[in-house]
Amino acid sequence: MQTRRYHHGDLRAALLSRAEQTLRERGSGALSLRELARDLGVSHAAPSRHFKDKQALLDALALVGFDRMLEVLTAAREEGSSFTERLGALARAYVGFATANAELLDLMYAVKHDPAASRALLEAVHRAVALAEELIAEGQRTGEVRPGPVDRVSMPVFTTLHGFAGLAVSSMLSPEETEAGLGDVIAYMLRGCAAEGDRN
């Protein structure tokens, strides 16, 4: 069968979109540039114009995930006027993103630890960390968060959140348990951030 020419105009975006669909349905092990080319009806060589190999595709897909997550978290951080409201909104947004994008999130955190991870990907990871640390710093300025090095305050808070999201994504928690438990996790995080006189 003759391979039809690709006329959509943005093969790179189409490859990433199809790759994410495959990731959701069958996992990263099923991803293949050759198979993606066949699915999109282009020559086997066409994807190599955008991705030199499968690892480059995974790297780009992880970057898409971090950019998308950052958009979600940035919007959530603008909700509410107090630190309590903003942290709660950010926590709910992160868990929501994680449960809606379980396979993509797993890929994101796997690829970011790869020694060959691209500079763009590492910068995206840094922006996500910086957003969380900025929220803590804002809370310190208003007196809602205990003083101290920002990273020392933020690290236990957000590793708690990430751990809870991992349980939700792995189906160890039902959707009902996730919804009910998230409120308790947020309260726990807030106690960890609170100034000494506000802890109870």
N, C-alpha and C positions, 0 to 999 in steps of 0.2 A: 504494500500500500504506500502510495506516495505521501510524504509528510507535507501537510499544508503549511503555507507561510503564515506567520503570526502578524496580524494587522492591528492589534489592540493599541500599540503605541508605547506601552510601558511594561516591557517584559519583566524587568526587575521586580516591580510591584506585584505583578501577576504570579511570579515565582514565589515570592514571600507569602502571598495570600494562600496559594495552593499548599505551600510547605506547612503553614500553620494549621490548615485543615487536616493534612496528613498527620501532623504531630498530635492533634486532638484525638483523631480516630485510631491511630496505630502506634504512636510513640516515635521518638527520634530515631530509633533503629530502623524504621521503615523508610526514612527519608533517603532519596536517591535523586541526584541531578538528572540522571537518565530517565527515571520514571516521571519526574516532574515535567521534563521536556515532552515525553509522550503524552502526558495528561493534557498539556497545553497545546499539543499539535505543532510543536516546533522541532527543528533538527536537534539531534543529540548534542551538537556542539554549541547551540545557541546559549544555553545557560552559562557557559564558561566565559562569555563576554562580561558577565556581571559577578560571577562567583568562581574563583579558580578551583575550588574543591568543595566537598561537603562541609568541611569545618568552617569555611568562609560563609557558607549559607547559614549554618547554625549561629555563627557570630552575629550576622546581620539580623537574624530572627530574634536573638536575645536582645539586641539593641532596640528593635521595634517594641519588644515587651517592656524594657525599662523606660523608653520614651512614653509609652502609653500609660504605664503605672505612674510616672511622674506627673502627667497631666491630671490623672485622677486624684493623686495626693495633693497636688497644688490647689486644685479646686476645693478639696475638702478642708484644707488649712484655712481657707478664707471664710469658712462658716463659723458663725458665733463671734463674740467679742472677748470672751475670757479664755484663759489657757485651758480650763476644764472642758469647755465646749469644743475648742479646736482640737484638743487631743482626742476627745471622744469621736469627733467627726473623722479625723485622720485614721484612727484605729478601725472604725467601721468601714472606711473606704479601702483600707489595705486588706482586711479580711474578705471584703466583697470582691476585690480584684483577684485575690488568691483563689477563692472558691470558684470563680467564673473562668479562671485561666490556669487551672492546676498544672497541666502539662507544660504550658509556656513558662510558668513561674519556676518549675523544676529545671527546665533548660536554662533559664536566665541565671540561676544561682550556680548551676554546674559550669556553664561557659565562662562566667566571670572569674572563676578560679583557674582557668586554663592559662598557662604561661604565655600562650600565643594570642591571648585576647587582645582585640584591637584597642588602640588609644581611644577611639570614639566610645567604645563600650565601657572602658574604665572611667571615662569622664561622665558617662550617664550614671554609673553606679555612684560616683562621687556626688553628683547633683542630688540623688535620692537621699544619701546620708546627710548631706548639708541641709536639706529641707527639714529633716527631722531634728537636727541639732539647732537649727535656727528657731524652731518652735520652742525648744527647751530654753534657749537663750532669751527669747521674748518673755517667757514665763519668769525667768530670773529677774529680768528688768522690772517687771511689775510686782515682784515679791511673792508670786504664786508658786514659785519653784525654789527649792533649797539652793543656796549658793554652792559653788565648787566648779571644778573643770567641767565644761559642758559634756564632753565625751564620757566622763565618769558617771554623770547623771543619766545620759541618754542610752548608754549601752545596755544596762540591765532592763530598762523600760522597753526598748524596742526588740531586744532578744526575747523577752516574754511574749510580746505581740507576735513575733515571727514564729515562735514555738507553738502558740495557740493556733495560728493560721495553718501551720503544718499538720496539726491534729485534725483540723477541719477538712483540709484538702485530702488527707489520707483516708477519710471516711471513718476514722476512729470516733468522731463525733457526728451525730445526726444533725441535719439542718436545724432541728428544734433545739438540740443541745448547744449548737454553735451560737444560735441567736440568744438563748438564755445565758450561756456562759460568757459571752462577750461583754455583757454589762459588768459582770464580776471581775473580769480581767481588766477592763478599763478602770474600775474602782481601785484595783490592786496597783495598777500603774500610777494612778494619781497619788496614792499613798506613798509610793516610792519617790515621787517627785516633790512631795509637799515640804514646805518649810517646817522646821522643827515644831513650832507652836501649833501647826495645823494638822499634825498627824494624830490619828485616833483609830 
